């Protein structure tokens, strides 16, 4: 973990200031990063926690004729319908222009929806207006974002979407809100603590670690899908700045995919070994709207945004691209966590490719900038 900017480093940490840093500047790693960024000698803030918690049901995506943004783009559409002006994810990262995004997706084996984003009530559903119905916490962060840590509490029972909507809609404004805790879904501590950590070794060298803690008394299974995808900027009939041409993610080896973008360049997405010994399966699809599900018309593309949900939750093997290419990729880990135990998996995003032998043991993902 990087030390806070105002924390004094131990004596042995002092060293000659690197290029771009004033010679009298104390060589505390985070203070050096701040100085380099201030002087534009590096770009430590290219990647950060800029990924929205919620893009659905916002005015940013509202093209309704009457300004009813809550109904125009509901949560039920979010897994199947592309966004135009942003993306969302669960405790994820993206670059400052939201061109490429990274976040974990989760499934407890009982939910009706793959957990890719936070759920909440719109202004017309909540008895006190808009309200997220999840429990998540931002635990730590350095000023440059070189270290970030957050926690999401994921129930092991099926998430009570309909109950939350129905009960809050029934209650008057003079009554208290009906919260997720009130449903009893956390009774007996039957939930997972999902810790997500990001650490930057360089401007575009990001390690992410997911630690899954089973707080319940019995062993429980969970699917974890660290996911990399491109925001759709190519389906709007325009070109120029902000409307970049269609990028590509393709598998180039066991557990390794290459992502190419016109302005970001080329990255490598590398999945380390599963706890069973081999690399996890890489799933591919496109960040495209599932027109068939939402509007009952034929899809313009065979592989669409909700493919990972359909593959994992519904068992639709044909939902993902067998050619192992697209604009969205996920590494699929599925494992059991003993009661009171934990398991960790790591992932990374770096500007320059590194040897797979450098990937941490026990399951990892690496996304690195590589040769075009």
C-alpha positions as a Markdown table, in Angstrom:
| # | Residue | x | y | z |
|---|---|---|---|---|
| 1 | Unk | 0.0 | 0.0 | 0.0 |
| 2 | Unk | 1.3 | 3.4 | -0.9 |
| 3 | Unk | 1.9 | 5.8 | 2.1 |
| 4 | Unk | -0.2 | 8.9 | 2.4 |
| 5 | Unk | 1.2 | 12.0 | 0.9 |
| 6 | Unk | 1.8 | 13.7 | 4.3 |
| 7 | Unk | 3.4 | 10.7 | 5.9 |
| 8 | Unk | 7.1 | 10.9 | 6.5 |
| 9 | Unk | 9.1 | 8.1 | 4.9 |
| 10 | Unk | 11.7 | 6.1 | 6.9 |
| 11 | Unk | 15.3 | 7.2 | 6.6 |
| 12 | Unk | 16.2 | 4.5 | 4.2 |
| 13 | Unk | 13.5 | 5.6 | 1.8 |
| 14 | Unk | 15.2 | 8.8 | 0.9 |
| 15 | Unk | 16.9 | 8.8 | -2.5 |
| 16 | Unk | 18.0 | 11.0 | -5.3 |
| 17 | Unk | 14.9 | 12.7 | -6.8 |
| 18 | Unk | 14.0 | 11.2 | -10.2 |
| 19 | Unk | 13.7 | 13.2 | -13.4 |
| 20 | Unk | 10.9 | 15.7 | -13.3 |
| 21 | Unk | 11.0 | 16.2 | -9.6 |
| 22 | Unk | 12.7 | 19.1 | -7.7 |
| 23 | Unk | 16.1 | 18.0 | -6.3 |
| 24 | Unk | 15.0 | 19.0 | -2.7 |
| 25 | Unk | 11.8 | 17.0 | -2.9 |
| 26 | Unk | 11.8 | 14.1 | -0.4 |
| 27 | Unk | 11.6 | 10.8 | -2.2 |
| 28 | Unk | 8.4 | 9.5 | -0.7 |
| 29 | Unk | 6.9 | 7.5 | -3.5 |
| 30 | Unk | 3.4 | 9.1 | -3.5 |
| 31 | Unk | 4.8 | 12.6 | -3.1 |
| 32 | Unk | 7.1 | 11.9 | -6.1 |
| 33 | Unk | 4.1 | 10.8 | -8.1 |
| 34 | Unk | 2.2 | 13.9 | -7.2 |
| 35 | Unk | 5.1 | 16.1 | -8.2 |
| 36 | Unk | 5.6 | 14.3 | -11.5 |
| 37 | Unk | 1.9 | 14.7 | -12.3 |
| 38 | Unk | 1.9 | 18.3 | -11.3 |
| 39 | Unk | 4.8 | 19.1 | -13.6 |
| 40 | Unk | 3.3 | 17.0 | -16.5 |
| 41 | Unk | 6.2 | 14.7 | -16.5 |
| 42 | Unk | 3.9 | 11.7 | -16.0 |
| 43 | Unk | 0.2 | 10.9 | -16.2 |
| 44 | Unk | -0.7 | 9.2 | -13.0 |
| 45 | Unk | -4.3 | 10.2 | -13.3 |
| 46 | Unk | -4.9 | 8.6 | -16.8 |
| 47 | Unk | -6.6 | 5.7 | -15.0 |
| 48 | Unk | -8.6 | 6.1 | -11.9 |
| 49 | Unk | -12.0 | 5.4 | -10.2 |
| 50 | Unk | -13.9 | 7.3 | -12.8 |
| 51 | Unk | -16.3 | 4.6 | -13.7 |
| 52 | Unk | -19.8 | 5.6 | -12.8 |
| 53 | Unk | -21.7 | 3.7 | -10.1 |
| 54 | Unk | -24.9 | 4.1 | -12.1 |
| 55 | Unk | -25.4 | 5.2 | -15.7 |
| 56 | Unk | -28.9 | 3.8 | -16.1 |
| 57 | Unk | -31.9 | 6.1 | -15.3 |
| 58 | Unk | -29.8 | 9.3 | -15.5 |
| 59 | Unk | -30.3 | 12.5 | -17.5 |
| 60 | Unk | -27.0 | 11.7 | -19.3 |
| 61 | Unk | -28.7 | 8.9 | -21.2 |
| 62 | Unk | -32.2 | 10.4 | -21.5 |
| 63 | Unk | -33.6 | 10.7 | -25.0 |
| 64 | Unk | -37.3 | 10.5 | -24.0 |
| 65 | Unk | -39.8 | 13.0 | -25.4 |
| 66 | Unk | -41.0 | 14.0 | -22.0 |
| 67 | Unk | -37.8 | 14.0 | -19.9 |
| 68 | Unk | -38.8 | 10.8 | -18.0 |
| 69 | Unk | -35.2 | 9.6 | -17.6 |
| 70 | Unk | -36.1 | 7.1 | -14.8 |
| 71 | Unk | -38.5 | 5.2 | -17.0 |
| 72 | Unk | -36.6 | 5.7 | -20.3 |
| 73 | Unk | -33.5 | 3.7 | -19.2 |
| 74 | Unk | -34.5 | 1.4 | -16.2 |
| 75 | Unk | -32.2 | -0.9 | -14.3 |
| 76 | Unk | -33.7 | -3.9 | -16.1 |
| 77 | Unk | -32.4 | -2.5 | -19.4 |
| 78 | Unk | -28.8 | -1.8 | -18.1 |
| 79 | Unk | -27.4 | -5.3 | -18.7 |
| 80 | Unk | -28.7 | -5.5 | -22.3 |
| 81 | Unk | -28.6 | -1.9 | -23.6 |
| 82 | Unk | -25.5 | 0.2 | -24.5 |
| 83 | Unk | -24.8 | 3.6 | -23.0 |
| 84 | Unk | -23.8 | 6.5 | -25.1 |
| 85 | Unk | -22.1 | 9.0 | -22.7 |
| 86 | Unk | -20.6 | 6.7 | -20.1 |
| 87 | Unk | -20.4 | 3.3 | -18.5 |
| 88 | Unk | -21.0 | 1.8 | -15.1 |
| 89 | Unk | -19.6 | -1.0 | -13.0 |
| 90 | Unk | -19.0 | -2.5 | -9.6 |
| 91 | Unk | -16.1 | -0.7 | -7.9 |
| 92 | Unk | -14.3 | -0.4 | -11.3 |
| 93 | Unk | -11.8 | 1.7 | -13.1 |
| 94 | Unk | -11.6 | 3.4 | -16.5 |
| 95 | Unk | -9.4 | 5.9 | -18.3 |
| 96 | Unk | -10.3 | 9.6 | -18.0 |
| 97 | Unk | -12.3 | 9.5 | -21.2 |
| 98 | Unk | -14.1 | 6.3 | -20.4 |
| 99 | Unk | -12.9 | 4.6 | -23.5 |
| 100 | Unk | -11.8 | 1.3 | -21.8 |
| 101 | Unk | -13.3 | 0.1 | -18.5 |
| 102 | Unk | -12.5 | -2.6 | -16.0 |
| 103 | Unk | -14.7 | -4.0 | -13.2 |
| 104 | Unk | -15.6 | -7.3 | -11.6 |
| 105 | Unk | -19.0 | -9.1 | -12.1 |
| 106 | Unk | -20.3 | -11.6 | -9.5 |
| 107 | Unk | -22.8 | -14.4 | -9.3 |
| 108 | Unk | -23.8 | -16.3 | -6.2 |
| 109 | Unk | -25.6 | -19.1 | -8.0 |
| 110 | Unk | -29.0 | -17.9 | -6.9 |
| 111 | Unk | -29.4 | -14.3 | -8.3 |
| 112 | Unk | -31.6 | -13.8 | -11.4 |
| 113 | Unk | -29.1 | -11.2 | -12.7 |
| 114 | Unk | -25.3 | -11.2 | -13.0 |
| 115 | Unk | -24.2 | -8.6 | -10.6 |
| 116 | Unk | -22.3 | -6.1 | -12.8 |
| 117 | Unk | -23.6 | -2.8 | -11.3 |
| 118 | Unk | -25.4 | -1.4 | -8.3 |
| 119 | Unk | -29.1 | -1.6 | -7.9 |
| 120 | Unk | -31.4 | 1.1 | -6.6 |
| 121 | Unk | -34.8 | 2.7 | -6.7 |
| 122 | Unk | -35.6 | 5.6 | -9.1 |
| 123 | Unk | -37.4 | 8.7 | -7.9 |
| 124 | Unk | -40.8 | 7.3 | -8.7 |
| 125 | Unk | -40.1 | 3.9 | -7.0 |
| 126 | Unk | -38.6 | 5.0 | -3.6 |
| 127 | Unk | -40.9 | 6.4 | -1.0 |
| 128 | Unk | -38.1 | 9.0 | -0.3 |
| 129 | Unk | -37.0 | 9.3 | -3.9 |
| 130 | Unk | -33.9 | 7.8 | -5.5 |
| 131 | Unk | -31.9 | 5.4 | -3.3 |
| 132 | Unk | -29.3 | 2.8 | -3.9 |
| 133 | Unk | -30.1 | -0.5 | -2.2 |
| 134 | Unk | -26.7 | -2.0 | -1.8 |
| 135 | Unk | -23.9 | -1.9 | 0.8 |
| 136 | Unk | -20.5 | -0.8 | -0.5 |
| 137 | Unk | -17.7 | 1.1 | 1.1 |
| 138 | Unk | -14.6 | 3.1 | -0.1 |
| 139 | Unk | -11.9 | 2.1 | 2.3 |
| 140 | Unk | -8.7 | 3.7 | 1.2 |
| 141 | Unk | -7.1 | 5.8 | -1.6 |
| 142 | Unk | -3.9 | 7.7 | -2.2 |
| 143 | Unk | -4.1 | 11.2 | -3.8 |
| 144 | Unk | -3.0 | 10.0 | -7.3 |
| 145 | Unk | -5.1 | 6.8 | -7.1 |
| 146 | Unk | -1.9 | 4.7 | -7.0 |
| 147 | Unk | -3.7 | 2.7 | -4.4 |
| 148 | Unk | -7.4 | 2.2 | -4.0 |
| 149 | Unk | -9.5 | -0.2 | -1.9 |
| 150 | Unk | -13.2 | -0.8 | -1.6 |
| 151 | Unk | -15.6 | -3.3 | -0.2 |
| 152 | Unk | -18.9 | -4.7 | -1.6 |
| 153 | Unk | -21.2 | -6.9 | 0.5 |
| 154 | Unk | -22.8 | -9.6 | -1.7 |
| 155 | Unk | -25.6 | -11.7 | -0.2 |
| 156 | Unk | -25.5 | -15.5 | -0.8 |
| 157 | Unk | -29.2 | -15.7 | -1.3 |
| 158 | Unk | -31.1 | -14.4 | -4.4 |
| 159 | Unk | -31.1 | -10.6 | -4.4 |
| 160 | Unk | -34.6 | -9.3 | -3.5 |
| 161 | Unk | -35.1 | -6.9 | -6.4 |
| 162 | Unk | -38.9 | -7.2 | -6.6 |
| 163 | Unk | -39.4 | -7.0 | -2.9 |
| 164 | Unk | -37.4 | -3.8 | -2.5 |
| 165 | Unk | -39.3 | -2.1 | -5.3 |
| 166 | Unk | -42.8 | -3.3 | -4.2 |
| 167 | Unk | -42.4 | -2.5 | -0.5 |
| 168 | Unk | -40.8 | 0.9 | -1.0 |
| 169 | Unk | -43.5 | 1.8 | -3.5 |
| 170 | Unk | -46.2 | 0.7 | -1.0 |
| 171 | Unk | -44.9 | 2.9 | 1.8 |
| 172 | Unk | -45.8 | 6.5 | 2.3 |
| 173 | Unk | -43.3 | 9.4 | 2.6 |
| 174 | Unk | -44.0 | 9.5 | 6.3 |
| 175 | Unk | -42.7 | 5.9 | 6.7 |
| 176 | Unk | -39.1 | 4.9 | 6.9 |
| 177 | Unk | -37.4 | 3.4 | 3.8 |
| 178 | Unk | -37.4 | -0.4 | 3.4 |
| 179 | Unk | -33.7 | -1.2 | 3.2 |
| 180 | Unk | -31.8 | -4.3 | 1.9 |
| 181 | Unk | -31.0 | -5.2 | 5.5 |
| 182 | Unk | -34.7 | -5.2 | 6.4 |
| 183 | Unk | -35.3 | -8.1 | 4.0 |
| 184 | Unk | -33.3 | -10.5 | 6.2 |
| 185 | Unk | -31.0 | -11.4 | 3.4 |
| 186 | Unk | -27.9 | -11.0 | 5.7 |
| 187 | Unk | -29.3 | -13.1 | 8.5 |
| 188 | Unk | -26.8 | -15.6 | 9.8 |
| 189 | Unk | -24.0 | -13.6 | 8.1 |
| 190 | Unk | -24.6 | -15.5 | 4.9 |
| 191 | Unk | -22.9 | -13.1 | 2.6 |
| 192 | Unk | -19.5 | -12.5 | 0.9 |
| 193 | Unk | -17.3 | -9.6 | 1.6 |
| 194 | Unk | -15.8 | -8.7 | -1.8 |
| 195 | Unk | -12.7 | -6.6 | -1.3 |
| 196 | Unk | -11.3 | -4.9 | -4.5 |
| 197 | Unk | -7.9 | -3.3 | -4.4 |
| 198 | Unk | -6.0 | -1.5 | -7.2 |
| 199 | Unk | -2.3 | -0.6 | -7.0 |
| 200 | Unk | -0.3 | 1.2 | -9.7 |
| 201 | Unk | 3.4 | 0.4 | -10.2 |
| 202 | Unk | 3.5 | 2.8 | -13.1 |
| 203 | Unk | 1.2 | 5.2 | -14.9 |
| 204 | Unk | -0.5 | 2.4 | -16.8 |
| 205 | Unk | 0.7 | -0.5 | -14.7 |
| 206 | Unk | -2.3 | -1.4 | -12.5 |
| 207 | Unk | -2.6 | -4.5 | -10.3 |
| 208 | Unk | -6.1 | -5.3 | -9.1 |
| 209 | Unk | -6.7 | -7.9 | -6.4 |
| 210 | Unk | -10.1 | -9.4 | -5.5 |
| 211 | Unk | -10.4 | -11.0 | -2.1 |
| 212 | Unk | -13.6 | -13.0 | -1.5 |
| 213 | Unk | -14.4 | -13.6 | 2.2 |
| 214 | Unk | -17.3 | -16.0 | 3.1 |
| 215 | Unk | -18.8 | -14.6 | 6.4 |
| 216 | Unk | -21.3 | -17.4 | 6.6 |
| 217 | Unk | -21.1 | -20.7 | 8.5 |
| 218 | Unk | -21.2 | -23.0 | 5.4 |
| 219 | Unk | -19.1 | -23.2 | 2.3 |
| 220 | Unk | -20.6 | -21.2 | -0.6 |
| 221 | Unk | -19.9 | -21.0 | -4.3 |
| 222 | Unk | -19.3 | -17.8 | -6.2 |
| 223 | Unk | -18.5 | -16.9 | -9.8 |
| 224 | Unk | -16.1 | -13.9 | -10.3 |
| 225 | Unk | -15.7 | -12.4 | -13.8 |
| 226 | Unk | -13.1 | -9.6 | -13.9 |
| 227 | Unk | -14.2 | -7.8 | -17.1 |
| 228 | Unk | -12.6 | -5.5 | -19.6 |
| 229 | Unk | -14.7 | -3.7 | -22.2 |
| 230 | Unk | -14.8 | -0.7 | -24.5 |
| 231 | Unk | -17.5 | 2.0 | -24.3 |
| 232 | Unk | -19.5 | 1.9 | -27.5 |
| 233 | Unk | -18.5 | 5.0 | -29.5 |
| 234 | Unk | -19.0 | 3.5 | -32.9 |
| 235 | Unk | -22.7 | 2.8 | -33.3 |
| 236 | Unk | -24.0 | 6.3 | -33.4 |
| 237 | Unk | -23.5 | 7.3 | -37.0 |
| 238 | Unk | -20.8 | 9.9 | -36.3 |
| 239 | Unk | -17.1 | 10.1 | -36.4 |
| 240 | Unk | -14.4 | 12.4 | -35.0 |
| 241 | Unk | -13.3 | 13.1 | -31.5 |
| 242 | Unk | -15.3 | 11.1 | -29.0 |
| 243 | Unk | -16.7 | 8.8 | -31.7 |
| 244 | Unk | -13.7 | 6.6 | -32.2 |
| 245 | Unk | -14.0 | 3.6 | -34.6 |
| 246 | Unk | -14.8 | 0.1 | -33.4 |
| 247 | Unk | -11.9 | -1.3 | -31.3 |
| 248 | Unk | -11.1 | -5.0 | -31.0 |
| 249 | Unk | -10.3 | -7.5 | -28.2 |
| 250 | Unk | -9.1 | -10.9 | -29.3 |
| 251 | Unk | -7.6 | -13.9 | -27.7 |
| 252 | Unk | -4.0 | -14.5 | -28.6 |
| 253 | Unk | -3.0 | -17.3 | -26.2 |
| 254 | Unk | -4.2 | -19.3 | -23.3 |
| 255 | Unk | -5.8 | -16.8 | -20.9 |
| 256 | Unk | -4.4 | -13.9 | -22.9 |
| 257 | Unk | -6.3 | -11.3 | -25.0 |
| 258 | Unk | -5.1 | -8.2 | -26.9 |
| 259 | Unk | -7.2 | -5.0 | -26.8 |
| 260 | Unk | -6.7 | -2.4 | -29.5 |
| 261 | Unk | -8.1 | 1.1 | -29.5 |
| 262 | Unk | -7.3 | 4.0 | -31.9 |
| 263 | Unk | -6.3 | 6.5 | -29.2 |
| 264 | Unk | -5.5 | 4.3 | -26.2 |
| 265 | Unk | -3.2 | 1.9 | -28.2 |
| 266 | Unk | -2.8 | -1.8 | -27.5 |
| 267 | Unk | -3.2 | -3.6 | -24.2 |
| 268 | Unk | -2.9 | -7.2 | -23.1 |
| 269 | Unk | -5.4 | -8.8 | -20.9 |
| 270 | Unk | -3.8 | -11.8 | -19.2 |
| 271 | Unk | -5.7 | -14.2 | -16.9 |
| 272 | Unk | -3.5 | -16.2 | -14.5 |
| 273 | Unk | -4.1 | -19.7 | -13.4 |
| 274 | Unk | -7.3 | -20.8 | -11.7 |
| 275 | Unk | -7.1 | -22.4 | -8.3 |
| 276 | Unk | -7.6 | -25.7 | -10.2 |
| 277 | Unk | -4.3 | -25.2 | -12.0 |
| 278 | Unk | -5.1 | -23.9 | -15.5 |
| 279 | Unk | -6.0 | -20.5 | -16.9 |
| 280 | Unk | -9.7 | -19.5 | -16.6 |
| 281 | Unk | -11.9 | -19.5 | -19.7 |
| 282 | Unk | -12.0 | -16.2 | -21.5 |
| 283 | Unk | -15.5 | -15.1 | -22.6 |
| 284 | Unk | -16.0 | -12.7 | -25.5 |
| 285 | Unk | -18.9 | -10.7 | -26.7 |
| 286 | Unk | -19.7 | -7.2 | -28.1 |
| 287 | Unk | -20.8 | -4.1 | -26.2 |
| 288 | Unk | -24.0 | -3.9 | -28.3 |
| 289 | Unk | -27.7 | -3.7 | -27.5 |
| 290 | Unk | -29.7 | -6.8 | -27.3 |
| 291 | Unk | -32.6 | -5.5 | -29.5 |
| 292 | Unk | -34.3 | -8.9 | -29.5 |
| 293 | Unk | -34.8 | -8.9 | -25.7 |
| 294 | Unk | -35.7 | -5.3 | -25.3 |
| 295 | Unk | -37.7 | -4.5 | -28.4 |
| 296 | Unk | -38.5 | -7.9 | -30.0 |
| 297 | Unk | -36.7 | -7.1 | -33.2 |
| 298 | Unk | -33.7 | -8.9 | -34.7 |
| 299 | Unk | -30.3 | -8.1 | -33.4 |
| 300 | Unk | -28.0 | -6.3 | -35.7 |
| 301 | Unk | -25.1 | -8.3 | -34.1 |
| 302 | Unk | -25.0 | -11.9 | -33.0 |
| 303 | Unk | -23.1 | -11.3 | -29.7 |
| 304 | Unk | -24.5 | -8.6 | -27.4 |
| 305 | Unk | -23.9 | -6.8 | -24.1 |
| 306 | Unk | -25.8 | -9.3 | -21.8 |
| 307 | Unk | -23.9 | -12.3 | -23.1 |
| 308 | Unk | -22.0 | -13.0 | -19.9 |
| 309 | Unk | -25.3 | -12.8 | -17.9 |
| 310 | Unk | -26.9 | -15.3 | -20.2 |
| 311 | Unk | -23.8 | -17.6 | -20.2 |
| 312 | Unk | -23.3 | -17.7 | -16.5 |
| 313 | Unk | -26.9 | -17.3 | -15.1 |
| 314 | Unk | -29.0 | -19.0 | -17.9 |
| 315 | Unk | -26.4 | -21.5 | -19.1 |
| 316 | Unk | -26.6 | -20.2 | -22.7 |
| 317 | Unk | -23.3 | -21.4 | -24.1 |
| 318 | Unk | -24.1 | -20.0 | -27.5 |
| 319 | Unk | -24.4 | -16.4 | -26.1 |
| 320 | Unk | -20.6 | -15.8 | -26.2 |
| 321 | Unk | -18.4 | -15.6 | -29.3 |
| 322 | Unk | -16.7 | -18.9 | -30.1 |
| 323 | Unk | -14.2 | -17.0 | -32.3 |
| 324 | Unk | -12.8 | -15.4 | -29.1 |
| 325 | Unk | -13.0 | -11.8 | -30.1 |
| 326 | Unk | -15.2 | -8.8 | -29.6 |
| 327 | Unk | -15.3 | -5.5 | -27.6 |
| 328 | Unk | -15.9 | -7.1 | -24.2 |
| 329 | Unk | -14.0 | -9.9 | -22.4 |
| 330 | Unk | -14.2 | -11.5 | -19.0 |
| 331 | Unk | -12.1 | -14.2 | -17.3 |
| 332 | Unk | -14.5 | -16.7 | -15.7 |
| 333 | Unk | -13.5 | -18.0 | -12.2 |
| 334 | Unk | -15.9 | -20.2 | -10.4 |
| 335 | Unk | -14.9 | -21.6 | -6.9 |
| 336 | Unk | -16.2 | -22.5 | -3.5 |
| 337 | Unk | -15.2 | -20.5 | -0.4 |
| 338 | Unk | -15.3 | -22.4 | 2.9 |
| 339 | Unk | -17.4 | -21.0 | 5.8 |
| 340 | Unk | -15.3 | -18.3 | 7.5 |
| 341 | Unk | -12.6 | -18.6 | 4.8 |
| 342 | Unk | -11.4 | -16.4 | 1.9 |
| 343 | Unk | -9.8 | -16.7 | -1.5 |
| 344 | Unk | -7.9 | -14.0 | -3.5 |
| 345 | Unk | -7.5 | -13.4 | -7.3 |
| 346 | Unk | -5.4 | -10.7 | -8.9 |
| 347 | Unk | -5.6 | -8.7 | -12.1 |
| 348 | Unk | -3.6 | -5.9 | -13.7 |
| 349 | Unk | -3.5 | -3.3 | -16.4 |
| 350 | Unk | -0.1 | -2.2 | -17.6 |
| 351 | Unk | 1.3 | -0.2 | -20.5 |
| 352 | Unk | 4.0 | -2.6 | -21.3 |
| 353 | Unk | 3.6 | -6.4 | -21.4 |
| 354 | Unk | 5.4 | -8.4 | -18.8 |
| 355 | Unk | 6.3 | -12.0 | -18.7 |
| 356 | Unk | 3.5 | -14.3 | -17.5 |
| 357 | Unk | 5.9 | -15.6 | -14.9 |
| 358 | Unk | 5.6 | -12.3 | -13.1 |
| 359 | Unk | 1.9 | -12.8 | -12.6 |
| 360 | Unk | 1.0 | -13.6 | -8.9 |
| 361 | Unk | 0.3 | -17.3 | -8.3 |
| 362 | Unk | -3.2 | -18.6 | -7.4 |
| 363 | Unk | -5.2 | -16.8 | -10.2 |
| 364 | Unk | -4.6 | -13.5 | -11.8 |
| 365 | Unk | -5.4 | -11.2 | -14.7 |
| 366 | Unk | -3.1 | -8.8 | -16.3 |
| 367 | Unk | -4.0 | -6.2 | -18.8 |
| 368 | Unk | -0.9 | -4.6 | -20.3 |
| 369 | Unk | 0.0 | -2.1 | -23.0 |
| 370 | Unk | 1.9 | -4.0 | -25.7 |
| 371 | Unk | 3.0 | -3.9 | -29.2 |
| 372 | Unk | 0.4 | -3.2 | -31.8 |
